[in-house]
Amino acid sequence: MITSHAPPIEEATGEPTGATRHLCAGVYVDERFRDLVIDEVCTAPHRRVAPSYGFDIVPVMHHAWLAATLSALLRITVVGAVVAPACANALPTAILVACGLALLWLLRLATALRDADRQPSPRRKSKRRGLGPVARGDRRLLKLLFPRRHSEKTRALRRIGVASLSLTLAGLTTALTHPGHAEAALHVAVGISLMCLGVGATRQLMLNHILRAPSLRPARLSGRQRAADQQQQHVGAVYRRPRHSEDEDEDDDLTMFTLFGDESPFIGAGELVYQWNPPMSIQLLRPDDEGKAPLHEREHPVPPFQAHELVDYLRDAVRLLNTDSEDVRLPAQVRDRVYMADTDVAVDHSLLPKKFTEADLRDIINTPGSRQHHFLEISTPAEGSEFVATVLLHISLQGRTLSISTAACVLAHTPRSFQRTEEFGHHGAVAVIWAAFRELAILSSEIQYSWRIIRYVYTLGKATLLPRDLTSTPIRNILIGSRVSIRESSAQAWSKIQLEKTDILGRMKTIEQRLLRAAGDFLHSKNVDISEFNDRALKIINSGIFNFGDNNTFSNNAVGDAAQVGVSVNQSAGPHNTSGGGSQ
């Protein structure tokens, strides 16, 4: 029997998963990730939220706003320390504060220049911008100010020294001529320092709370959070259809041998690592012991079952994995998932109903060629959902033939910076004090990014003025397909996984074998010849995993007429040559 989409783990147990905690911590430690959450989820009501696998997006949205508020408070304080005295007819105070902040910024530039000379250049660009002492913005700024590399350090230090001396002289002159304003500027500096200490301590307290809290969801959800919560649990997923080849500026990458192109339609499920290519096609023939009966006598002119019956049977077979004892149980979450292209939804919005009923799902499964693509989705989380393997099975019954296709996706672990709060010494009272003084030490970086308060005002305006959900009704020239998954954006690449890869592949193979065995039993019960199916299934089970993203090496292969394995170009291919091929 078809059932609706199962709720996330957090809804079922009330306890946040490790992935949810780490993503909530990530918005405090990675500003680029925080901007991604706010821009693509919190203030993008015209796009669907991607399905959530092993985490809950609502607490991440909530903490993204809190983290942005902390950064905004500090940067507003820095800007206000200069603007407020100037507007209050205390221009000398504003000049003194501005000189002090500028000296801190120049000190940051000098430190960045020193570290850039000492540290080797990375082999590849980082995908995320951290908030450490040497950021990518510093390097770009140094290259812009000092383009000539042969005398870069000398010229930079000279200019920084001249600028620092000028600011120091200007500050001393203003302080001597206006001693009252100098005292006021000192009070402003103390206020900025206290704000830094407060923001740093509060940020660490929030990280400690995320680590230990039994629930991370806010007590009352906002309208946008309710819309995102409904969309992350919805059966339907709207993916972005790639642009037409005629609209692309660059040639397609033909090296990616995959049914789905270079962009996976399974948004949110992670990196596509495995698929049946091509899908398995089994003719619906009656068993024949002698194998001499003609096709028209053996085949079923009317299929002996409907596609949804096989899907129901496989769903029940996989759910039995959850009934095993705890020591050998393979956790498997079975759902129904319907994928639709954003361009199809723009033409016919009825493809995305508010809720899929059992009758709707059966019609989709039993209708080959539908623009609504049904998949039976089996997910298995590991290590607090830091790893989530998802197997997606599609079944089609057409032309007196059963077609079965499978794809597998993997979400890997989040960055270490998201998980550092759990490490020794990074939580507790001592960590709060350390974080407070660290925030004061990196005040110069907040000075450099103070201009981002303009972005905060713009983002807050969007969140206030835009409706909570614009995907329920069609809008001209607006495609509602999910653009990005915050879980995918923070996941490690499949090619970088080490020891966990064996366990993940084993889980996927276990689910795959169970699906194949159950499908064979079902076909046998429907008087369908399964000899061909068993042969194909055995080859699939014994075959290796075809990985996308890894460096696939094909060795000991021969292609073409008279081609042989292990024969050098300069060697003869005679019968006495055993190089690389073993003894004859």
C-alpha positions in Angstrom: 0.0 0.0 0.0 1.3 3.4 -0.9 2.0 5.7 2.0 2.9 9.4 2.1 6.4 10.7 2.4 7.9 9.9 5.8 8.8 12.8 8.1 12.4 13.6 8.7 14.3 12.0 11.6 13.9 15.1 13.8 10.1 14.9 13.4 9.9 11.2 14.3 12.3 11.2 17.3 12.3 14.8 18.5 16.1 14.7 18.7 18.2 16.7 16.2 20.6 14.7 14.1 24.3 15.4 14.1 24.0 16.8 10.6 21.4 19.3 11.8 23.6 20.4 14.7 26.6 20.8 12.5 24.7 22.9 9.9 23.3 25.1 12.6 26.9 25.6 13.9 28.1 26.3 10.3 26.1 29.5 10.0 28.1 30.9 12.9 31.6 29.9 11.8 31.3 30.3 8.0 29.9 33.6 6.7 29.7 32.4 3.1 27.5 29.4 4.2 25.4 31.7 6.2 24.8 34.0 3.2 23.9 30.9 1.2 21.2 29.9 3.7 19.7 33.4 3.9 19.8 34.1 0.2 18.7 30.8 -1.2 16.3 29.6 1.5 15.3 32.4 3.9 14.6 35.1 1.3 13.9 33.1 -1.9 10.2 32.3 -1.7 10.0 32.0 -5.5 12.0 28.7 -5.4 11.2 25.4 -3.9 13.2 24.2 -0.9 15.2 21.1 -1.8 14.2 17.9 0.0 16.1 17.4 3.3 18.0 14.2 3.9 19.1 13.5 7.4 18.6 17.1 8.7 16.0 19.7 9.4 16.2 23.0 7.6 14.1 25.0 10.0 16.7 25.3 12.8 19.4 26.1 10.3 17.2 29.0 9.0 16.6 30.2 12.5 20.2 30.2 13.5 21.3 31.8 10.2 19.3 34.9 11.2 20.7 34.9 14.7 24.2 34.6 13.4 23.6 37.4 10.9 22.2 39.6 13.7 25.4 39.1 15.8 27.6 40.1 12.9 25.4 43.0 12.0 25.4 44.4 15.6 29.2 44.4 15.6 29.6 46.0 12.2 26.9 48.6 12.9 28.8 49.4 16.1 32.0 50.0 14.1 30.4 52.2 11.5 28.3 54.0 14.1 31.3 54.8 16.2 32.4 57.1 13.3 29.1 58.3 11.9 27.3 59.0 15.2 29.9 61.5 16.6 30.1 63.2 13.2 26.4 63.7 13.1 26.4 64.9 16.7 28.8 67.8 15.8 31.7 65.9 17.4 33.9 65.8 14.3 37.3 65.5 16.3 35.9 62.4 18.1 34.9 60.9 14.7 38.4 61.7 13.3 40.1 60.0 16.2 38.0 56.9 16.1 38.4 56.7 12.3 42.2 57.0 12.6 42.3 54.2 15.2 40.1 51.9 13.1 42.2 52.7 10.0 45.4 51.8 11.9 43.9 48.4 12.9 43.0 47.8 9.2 46.5 48.7 8.1 47.9 46.3 10.7 45.7 43.6 9.2 47.0 44.3 5.7 50.6 44.1 6.9 49.9 40.8 8.7 48.2 39.4 5.6 51.2 40.5 3.5 53.6 38.7 5.8 51.5 35.5 5.9 51.1 35.5 2.1 54.9 35.5 1.7 55.4 32.7 4.3 52.6 30.4 3.3 52.9 28.4 0.0 50.2 29.0 -2.6 47.4 26.5 -2.5 47.1 24.0 -5.4 43.5 24.9 -5.9 41.1 27.6 -4.9 39.0 27.1 -1.8 35.3 26.8 -2.3 34.4 28.8 0.8 35.6 32.0 2.4 36.6 31.7 6.0 37.0 34.4 8.5 40.6 33.7 9.4 43.5 36.2 9.5 44.4 35.6 5.8 41.3 35.7 3.7 41.0 35.7 -0.1 39.8 39.3 0.0 43.1 40.4 1.5 45.1 38.7 -1.3 42.9 40.4 -4.0 43.3 43.7 -2.2 47.1 43.4 -2.0 47.3 42.4 -5.7 45.2 45.4 -6.6 47.2 47.9 -4.6 50.6 46.4 -5.4 50.5 44.7 -8.9 54.2 44.3 -9.4 55.4 41.1 -7.8 59.2 41.6 -7.9 59.0 44.5 -5.3 55.6 43.8 -3.8 56.7 43.4 -0.2 59.0 46.4 -0.1 56.5 48.7 -1.8 53.7 47.5 0.3 55.5 47.9 3.6 56.6 51.4 2.5 53.1 52.5 1.7 51.6 50.9 4.8 54.3 52.6 6.9 53.6 56.0 5.3 49.9 55.7 5.7 50.3 54.6 9.4 52.6 57.5 10.2 50.2 59.9 8.6 47.2 58.6 10.5 49.2 58.6 13.8 50.2 62.2 13.3 46.7 63.2 12.4 45.3 61.4 15.5 48.0 62.9 17.8 47.4 66.4 16.4 43.6 66.1 16.9 44.0 64.7 20.4 46.3 67.5 21.5 44.1 70.2 20.1 40.9 68.7 21.4 41.6 66.8 24.7 37.9 66.5 25.6 37.2 64.8 22.3 40.2 62.5 22.9 38.6 61.3 26.1 35.3 60.7 24.3 37.1 58.8 21.6 38.6 56.6 24.3 35.2 55.8 25.6 34.0 54.9 22.2 37.0 52.6 21.8 36.1 50.9 25.1 32.5 50.5 23.8 33.7 48.9 20.6 35.9 46.5 22.6 33.0 45.6 24.9 30.8 44.9 21.9 33.4 42.6 20.4 33.7 40.7 23.7 29.9 40.4 24.0 29.4 39.2 20.4 32.2 36.7 20.6 30.9 35.3 23.9 27.3 35.2 22.7 28.4 33.3 19.5 30.2 30.7 21.5 27.2 30.4 23.9 25.0 29.7 20.9 27.4 27.0 19.7 27.3 25.4 23.2 23.5 25.5 23.1 23.5 23.8 19.6 25.7 21.1 20.9 23.6 20.2 23.9 20.0 21.3 23.2 17.4 18.5 23.0 15.5 20.5 20.4 16.7 23.2 18.0 13.5 24.2 16.4 12.1 27.6 17.5 9.0 27.5 19.7 7.0 29.4 17.1 7.7 29.2 13.4 7.6 32.2 11.1 5.6 32.1 7.9 8.7 31.4 5.7 9.9 28.7 8.1 6.5 27.0 7.9 6.6 27.1 4.1 10.2 25.7 4.0 9.1 22.9 6.5 6.3 21.8 4.3 8.4 21.9 1.1 11.3 19.9 2.6 8.8 17.1 3.6 6.8 17.2 0.3 6.7 14.2 -1.9 7.3 16.3 -5.0 10.7 17.7 -5.9 11.1 20.2 -8.6 14.5 20.1 -10.3 16.1 22.6 -12.6 16.2 21.3 -16.2 19.6 22.2 -17.8 19.6 24.9 -20.5 19.3 23.9 -24.1 22.5 23.1 -25.8 22.0 25.9 -28.2 21.9 28.4 -25.3 25.2 27.2 -23.9 28.4 29.2 -24.5 30.7 26.2 -24.0 30.7 22.7 -25.5 29.2 19.9 -23.4 31.5 17.7 -21.5 31.2 14.4 -23.3 33.5 12.6 -20.8 30.7 12.2 -18.2 29.1 8.9 -19.1 25.8 9.2 -17.2 22.1 9.0 -18.0 21.4 12.3 -16.4 24.0 14.5 -17.9 26.5 16.6 -15.9 23.9 17.8 -13.4 22.0 15.3 -11.2 18.2 15.9 -11.1 18.1 14.4 -7.6 18.4 17.7 -5.8 19.3 17.4 -2.2 20.2 13.7 -2.3 23.9 14.4 -2.8 26.5 13.4 -5.3 25.4 10.8 -7.9 27.8 7.9 -7.5 26.1 4.9 -9.1 23.5 3.9 -11.6 22.3 1.1 -13.8 23.4 2.2 -17.3 21.4 1.2 -19.3 18.3 0.2 -17.2 17.3 -3.4 -16.9 14.5 -4.4 -19.3 12.8 -7.7 -18.9 10.2 -9.1 -21.3 7.1 -10.5 -19.6 7.2 -14.1 -20.8 5.7 -17.2 -19.4 8.1 -19.9 -18.1 9.1 -22.4 -20.7 11.2 -25.4 -19.6 12.1 -26.4 -23.1 12.5 -22.9 -24.4 11.2 -23.7 -27.9 7.8 -21.9 -27.8 7.6 -18.9 -30.0 7.4 -15.4 -28.7 3.7 -14.8 -29.3 2.8 -17.9 -27.3 5.0 -17.1 -24.3 4.5 -13.4 -23.8 1.7 -11.9 -21.7 -0.4 -9.8 -24.0 -1.9 -8.2 -20.9 0.6 -7.6 -18.1 -0.1 -9.9 -15.2 0.4 -7.0 -12.7 0.5 -3.3 -12.5 3.6 -1.3 -11.9 2.4 0.1 -8.6 1.9 -3.5 -7.3 5.6 -4.2 -7.8 6.5 -0.9 -6.1 4.3 -1.8 -3.1 6.0 -5.2 -2.8 9.5 -3.8 -2.9 8.6 -1.1 -0.4 7.4 -3.8 2.1 10.5 -5.9 1.5 12.9 -3.1 2.3 11.0 -2.0 5.4 11.6 -5.4 6.9 15.3 -4.3 7.4 14.1 -2.0 10.2 12.7 -5.0 12.1 16.0 -6.6 12.8 17.8 -6.5 16.1 19.7 -3.4 16.9 23.2 -5.0 16.5 22.6 -6.0 12.9 19.9 -3.6 11.8 20.4 -1.5 8.7 18.3 1.6 9.1 16.3 2.2 6.0 13.9 5.0 5.4 11.5 4.2 2.6 9.6 7.1 0.8 7.9 7.9 -2.4 9.5 10.7 -4.4 8.1 12.4 -7.5 10.5 14.5 -9.6 9.3 17.2 -12.0 11.2 19.6 -14.2 10.7 23.3 -13.5 9.8 24.0 -17.1 7.1 21.4 -17.0 5.6 22.8 -13.9 5.6 26.3 -15.5 3.4 24.9 -18.3 1.1 22.8 -16.1 1.2 23.7 -12.4 -1.2 20.9 -11.6 1.8 18.6 -11.8 2.7 19.9 -8.3 -0.4 19.5 -6.1 -0.4 20.6 -2.5 -0.4 16.9 -1.4 0.0 13.7 -3.4 -2.7 11.1 -2.5 -2.4 7.4 -2.9 -4.4 7.5 -6.0 -2.2 10.2 -7.5 0.9 8.2 -6.8 -0.6 5.0 -8.4 -1.6 6.9 -11.5 2.0 8.3 -11.9 3.6 4.9 -11.4 1.2 3.2 -13.8 1.6 5.9 -16.5 4.8 5.4 -18.5 6.1 8.6 -20.2 4.6 10.9 -17.5 6.2 14.2 -16.8 6.0 13.2 -13.2 8.8 10.7 -12.5 8.2 8.4 -9.6 11.0 6.9 -7.6 11.0 4.6 -4.7 13.5 6.2 -2.4 15.5 4.2 0.2 17.8 6.3 2.5 20.2 4.9 5.1 21.9 7.4 7.4 25.2 6.8 9.3 27.1 8.7 12.0 24.3 10.9 13.0 23.3 11.5 9.3 26.7 12.9 8.5 26.6 10.3 5.8 23.4 9.5 4.0 23.2 7.0 1.1 20.1 7.1 -1.0 19.0 4.5 -3.5 16.3 5.6 -6.0 14.4 2.9 -7.9 12.2 3.7 -11.0 9.8 1.1 -12.5 8.0 1.4 -15.8 5.7 -1.1 -17.5 5.4 -0.6 -21.2 5.5 -2.6 -24.5 5.1 -5.9 -22.7 8.4 -5.2 -21.0 9.3 -4.3 -17.4 12.0 -1.6 -17.1 13.9 -1.1 -13.9 16.5 1.6 -13.3 18.4 2.6 -10.2 20.5 5.5 -9.1 22.4 6.0 -5.9 23.4 9.3 -4.3 25.6 10.0 -1.3 25.8 12.9 1.1 29.2 13.0 2.9 30.3 14.7 6.1 30.2 18.5 6.7 33.5 20.5 7.1 35.5 20.2 10.3 34.8 23.9 11.1 31.1 22.9 11.5 32.0 20.2 13.9 34.8 21.8 15.9 32.5 22.7 18.8 32.4 19.0 19.7 36.2 18.8 20.0 38.1 19.0 23.3 38.4 22.6 24.6 36.0 24.1 22.1 32.9 24.2 24.3 32.2 25.2 27.9 33.0 28.2 30.0 36.7 28.4 29.0 35.7 28.3 25.3 33.3 31.3 25.8 36.1 33.4 27.3 38.5 32.4 24.6 35.9 33.2 21.9 35.3 36.6 23.4 38.9 37.7 23.3 39.4 36.1 19.8 36.6 38.3 18.5 38.4 41.3 19.9 41.7 40.1 18.3 40.1 39.9 14.8 38.3 43.3 15.1 40.3 44.4 12.0 38.5 41.9 9.8 35.1 43.3 10.9 36.4 46.7 10.0 37.1 45.5 6.5 33.7 43.9 6.1 31.7 46.7 7.7 30.3 47.7 4.3 28.2 44.5 4.5 25.6 46.3 6.7 24.2 47.6 3.4 23.6 44.0 2.4 21.9 43.3 5.8 19.5 46.1 5.2 18.7 44.8 1.7 18.2 41.2 2.9 16.0 42.3 5.8 13.9 44.3 3.4 13.4 41.3 1.2 12.4 39.1 4.1 9.9 41.7 5.3 8.3 42.6 2.0 8.2 39.4 0.1 5.5 36.8 0.6 6.3 33.6 2.5 5.7 31.3 -0.5 5.5 32.2 -4.2 5.6 28.6 -5.5 2.0 27.7 -5.0 0.7 29.7 -7.9 2.4 30.2 -11.3 4.2 33.5 -12.0 5.3 34.8 -15.4 9.0 34.1 -16.3 9.6 32.5 -12.9 10.9 28.9 -12.6 10.4 27.4 -9.1 12.9 24.6 -9.4 15.3 24.2 -6.4 18.5 25.9 -7.2 20.7 24.7 -4.4 20.7 22.4 -1.4 22.5 23.7 1.6 23.4 20.2 2.7 24.9 19.3 -0.6 26.9 22.6 -0.7 28.6 21.7 2.6 29.2 18.0 1.9 32.6 16.5 1.2 33.2 15.3 -2.3 32.7 11.6 -2.9 36.2 11.2 -4.3 37.6 12.5 -0.9 35.9 9.8 1.2 38.2 7.2 2.7 37.4 4.4 5.1 33.7 5.3 5.2 33.3 4.6 1.5 33.5 0.9 2.0 30.6 1.0 4.5 28.5 3.2 2.3 29.0 1.0 -0.8 28.2 -2.1 1.3 24.9 -0.5 2.4 24.0 0.4 -1.2 24.8 -3.1 -2.4 22.7 -4.6 0.4 19.7 -2.5 -0.5 20.3 -3.3 -4.2 20.4 -7.1 -3.6 17.3 -7.0 -1.6 15.4 -5.1 -4.2 16.5 -7.5 -6.9 15.7 -10.6 -4.9 12.3 -9.2 -4.0 11.6 -8.3 -7.6 12.5 -11.8 -8.7 10.1 -13.3 -6.2 7.3 -11.0 -7.3 7.8 -11.8 -11.0 7.9 -15.5 -10.2 4.6 -15.3 -8.3 3.0 -13.6 -11.3 4.0 -16.4 -13.7 6.8 -14.5 -15.4 9.9 -16.2 -16.6 12.7 -14.9 -14.4 15.7 -16.8 -16.0 16.8 -13.7 -17.9 16.1 -11.5 -14.9 18.3 -13.7 -12.6 21.1 -13.6 -15.1 21.0 -9.8 -15.3 20.6 -9.5 -11.6 23.7 -11.7 -10.9 25.8 -9.6 -13.2 24.6 -6.4 -11.5 25.3 -7.8 -8.0 28.8 -9.1 -8.9 29.7 -5.9 -10.9 31.7 -3.1 -9.4 30.4 0.3 -8.5 30.7 2.9 -11.3 31.7 6.1 -9.6 31.2 9.6 -10.9 33.7 12.1 -9.5 36.5 9.5 -8.9 39.4 9.0 -11.1 38.2 5.8 -12.8 41.0 3.7 -14.2 40.1 1.1 -16.8 42.9 -1.5 -17.0 43.2 -4.8 -18.8 40.7 -3.9 -21.4 40.9 -4.7 -25.1 38.9 -2.8 -27.7 38.7 -3.5 -31.5 39.5 -6.4 -33.8 42.4 -8.6 -32.8 43.1 -6.4 -29.7 44.9 -8.0 -26.8 45.4 -7.2 -23.2 48.9 -6.5 -21.7 50.7 -6.3 -25.1 53.1 -3.5 -25.6 53.1 -1.6 -28.9 56.6 -2.8 -29.8 55.9 -6.4 -28.8 54.4 -9.1 -31.0 51.0 -10.5 -30.2 52.1 -14.1 -30.8 51.1 -17.1 -28.7 54.4 -17.2 -26.9 54.2 -13.6 -25.6 52.9 -13.8 -22.0 53.6 -10.2 -20.9 50.8 -9.0 -18.6 48.5 -11.8 -19.5 49.8 -14.7 -17.4 51.0 -18.0 -18.7 49.3 -19.8 -21.5 
